[in-house]
Amino acid sequence: MKKISIIGAGMTGATTAHWLAERELADLVLVDVVEGMPQGKALDMLEAMPIIGKDVEIVGANDYAATKGSDIIIITAGLPRKPGMSRDDLLSANAEIVGKAATETLKYSPDAFYIVLTNPLDTMAYLTMKKTGLPRNRVVGQAGILDSARMRAFVAMETGVSVENIDCYVLGGHGDEMVPLTRHSNIAGIPLREYLPADRLEAIVNRTRKGGGEIVNLLKTGSAFYAPSAACAQMAEAILKNKKLIVPCAAYMDGEYGLRDMFFGVPVMLGANGMEKIIEYTLDDAEKAMLEKSAAAVKETHEALKKLVSL
Ligand code: TXD
């Protein structure tokens, strides 16, 4: 059995374990700083396995030794932004947590692939790659699958068509400047721009950009976790099953889309070698301009990180 360790057993971490256990893809380890919580969640989930008929070992721990020999490490550990906390305060707190999670797990699993979820996402993925010194195929960030799934869900709600027929592609950084590519998105091959009136499409694009905030406002405490964790599980499955799945993920850019030395949301191919390829779409001028704006915002957070942490 393969092994996946999830660092941070909060809402997204534990729910990722849930989706993964359903897939019977790997044995699972949940690590968190809170004493008893990862052990309790792991045991509870383990006790569900006879009911759903899956033979998966699930272990909770407060130390990294339990992660030994993992094929994949998923990092969800972090703090949410609290009242009075600036973006830089959050950045420095999460940089410390994610940096430690990355370097400590690497000691026990030198061959692992990393999937990063903690916000600010693109910058935490960048930090993970720099801190571990891993090649770029072994570190990806999750954002684009979620943002694209939100857009797909909204299109399905609008049209009444099966979500399976709907392909949407949201690129760029995981923030307000994300880039929903309406020209490439389609329903069963029919371009979205032909299928939907312009004003409805625009409303869907706007709702997608604000999708994270919409959930936060409803939940009041905490942020989205079902869809983000489903995305992490899909990425892990694509790697372990060598699926060569093309999905939008945050990847380290080395000249693609004219960008360098930063993580950014682009279509990538996920397979046994992790992030095996970046797919470059041909973009028109308006799309290029949106991506550049989004890249500038991500770059700014990368620069803020470099001022706080030596990489
Ligand atoms: O699409 C995306 N990228 C995102 C990102 C979608 C959803 C959530 N996104 C971000 O993931 C969110 O902004 C946070 O930065 C992380 C985790 O979100 P989650 O909703 O899971 O937060 P929780 O429930 O607060 O869980 C975080 C856990 C919590 O149990 C802490 O005790 C733990 O992280 N934590 C640690 N675990 C291990 N090691 C250390 N040092 C540590 N510090 C805190």
Residues whose N, C-alpha, C, O or C-beta is under 5 A from the ligand:
A	BS01	TXD	I7 G8 A9 G10 M11 T12 G13 V31 D32 V33 V34 T76 A77 G78 L79 I97 L117 T118 N119 L121 Q142 A143 L146 S223 A224 P228
